[in-house]
Amino acid sequence: MFPPDSPSPAAAVPVTVSSLRDEVSGVLERAGVPDPVVDAELLIGHVLDAGRGRVQALLHMGSEVSDDDAARVRELAARRATREPLQHITGRAPFRSLELAVGPGVFVPRPETEQVVQFAIDALRAVPSPEPIGVDLGTGSGAIALAMATEVPHARVVAVENSPEAFIWARRNVEESGASNARVVFVDLADALPELDGTVDVVISNPPYIPAEAIPRDPEVRLFDPPAALYGGADGLDVVRTISRVAQRLLHPGGTLVLEHGELQGAEIRGILTADGWRAAATHRDLTTRDRTTTAVR
């Protein structure tokens, strides 16, 4: 016991959600992480099992964080400061209405792809058949295929993947989604699905399209995304050429092809498709006004 007139030891300053957010966002900002405040709130939410909206409410309420939870947040922030993708750390990636399991070995789905898949969803919905067929070539995590399957529930969707690591993630996501109208097939896309030749309504792909000599600027992409999902040969379009041939085989006349690509590749892709006999090749801009999607009709 301290004598009554002795000063008490200084009380430990409690860690609040607000102080932890500021501390972690500072660490991430110094590491060059884009949107450090957003990532700090998402990391805190991951540890507290709370959405970002709830975290922001806790900020305003002055809520405290336990020492164990604060230590866990700091541990995860140290990983993010190495530029490990946030989605690898949390193990989840949002995509439209879905939340997908992701991690090492699979391409993390990007927000811009959410707009690309809308073209395929619209095309499937426009098919008069009671069970239109959609195919996603190079499905990765299964994001595109599952968006089609869940948003067009009367469609039948087949996802194709030839990376063992990515296939595991895609199969897991299909199982977790409960989408009984989707299946994932492990096969090289050049040989994919001969049993569906001439019957498919929509083929979509987000293929590797970065030229071999073009190194992505972002460490999250350069260091953590699988190279097979990034690089498409000398000009970036080797896989696009293969998809053009495969989609012609799969689609029936009048079927729709949807391709995601880099912002400077639209004209060259339209040229490839037109030379292969596709009709009405057109390139569409994303929400940042960059060319992002090219569509064509079989």
Steps between C-alpha positions, in 0.01 A plus 500: 500500500613853426488747790200731474715797404711316243432556126325206328666332203382646170202308371547329168341698220220289350514417131191624321376413156580859404858499628565158348360612164725805503804296601446231236413742220822685574700179468330418170537853364874496568519167314336656194176304527219663301198599712671431834201612709265267316735206542555581868125495562460175306780333697344610828163374379654166404640450850183625673275305261326823405421669173659831413180687585503350848867594542419859410220499757743372764737782406238760583399320819855507637495123541805324637687204354641219710876463517479164319290640218724806465806274480332290231412810297859624523626160387275504194592863427868402494417245230301757301794741528706248300233556229348156545148541357234578756288219354776245568515617861126482560451202269196661338432722198169674424367475145159643416264326746751224576775456756762263366776300663840599360865459585839408356479344156188677375443838336316740730183623322501872423217753523521579127413140417166550673401724208642260240286210622190715465528463122485121536215514751297726270567271203393190696181670618415591141515137381145364449605147601375376840858390579759719327860381519790718606869405503778679689841417353781534756274547800766551770308544825171433322388861540363552149336158474332532839375851426332362188365193680358688798360797307354292217383200702325331208829489306747212496855625553826312446829638632827381345838516674838335432700618804488242782531771765227719352274200434498420872382852584237497224361164609484621861314815398252309287432266792467785752267696272243223484451579130383163368492639146878556492783251465875537459703283264876446514621508140716710271277762342620414148342155540204603712154353486472336155168353616356854495618593150243715324262520798638777722327840519772709670875456537686738728863522606732722699817352348862583578567803280813673631789493246788283620741794533253728681553475874199614708570800723298387800689261731171328586474393136868455418588295807182314588273438200589178314701575183278266296207731570693813395721449198369424153809470283706760318208731422274374779244356260606136453217369719252737335582337165437157648174612658382639167535155343357309797200732535419464131487125553287521814250771407203452273442759226384819668678415827692770687869524590611731784870574563668709766829665399742786557406855416723518189404164348149557372585581139740207463250258654225622268738438211573143618131420543394651169774310315373180665150560367330655802229758440427834668823515703470800733707635788341651811641730768496438873391748767840670485446556121774249411441240230437179695262262318466380143192313387428319174232281347557154353 
